[in-house]
């Protein structure tokens, strides 16, 4: 049996009309590839292990609460962006001793979507500092300011353009738009610098995690196997959004430390540099 051509009817699209491609249906829980997320028991255990490590390193329960709360708010920012851009329903995973990640059900449709997802975590994550500023206003305890500073810094460090941090996913496509080798060289150089910073500040677990990630990126070869590349306009906007997010993280961190010094911006920057091991 052959399918013979027929005359178009009034219900058929006109020749010059382009019918947009239908979006693939969202995966459902009964499909084989559906990610059901981390089990609640393992999520609790992982969170306790991570909190225990933070307590061991800092000795402050306020910092423990700040970093755990900040982690969840940060990852939820990724989840909101993933779900909004058709990549969900996304799930949050807590990794023992290391942190967390947000996992989508499918890759982004474009590198622009990937940039928005990567920056949504640090931008949204800064909201976690608000309760700590409020508690400082109520109690006057400086520990709450240190909690707000820790939240700002964990989001700022995540913006470092070193795989697999958010900064690499935000700036990587921009650098690749100029030349793929520029992305490769810049991300690896920054990654090596961040590993060195981790070792010099005694953050050996963090340095080892980034080192393993760098080796994995080298062995993988292809950096981003998905999505439409950035346009030049999107590359410029991605850079502006990255810089604005980084500036917001610095501003929150400095605002948290200003009351502990002379009350000025210079004092806040100086104290922040000492905390990060960048000054004396």
Buried (B, 14 or more C-beta within 10 A) or exposed (E): EEEEEEEEEEEEEEEEEEEEEEEEEBBEEEEEEEBEEBEEEEBEEBBEBBBEBBEEEBEBEBBBBBBBBBBBBBBBBBBBBBBBBBBBBBBBBBBBEBBBBBBBBBEBBBBBBBBBBBBBBBBBBBBBBEBBBEBBEEEEEBBBBBBBBBBBBBBBBBBBBBBBBBBBBBBBBBBBBEEEEBBBEBBBEBBBEBBEBBBEBEBEEBBBBBBEBBEEBEEEEEBBEEBEEBEEEBBEBBBEBBEEBBEBBBBBBBBBBBBBBEEEBEBBBBBBEEBBEEEE
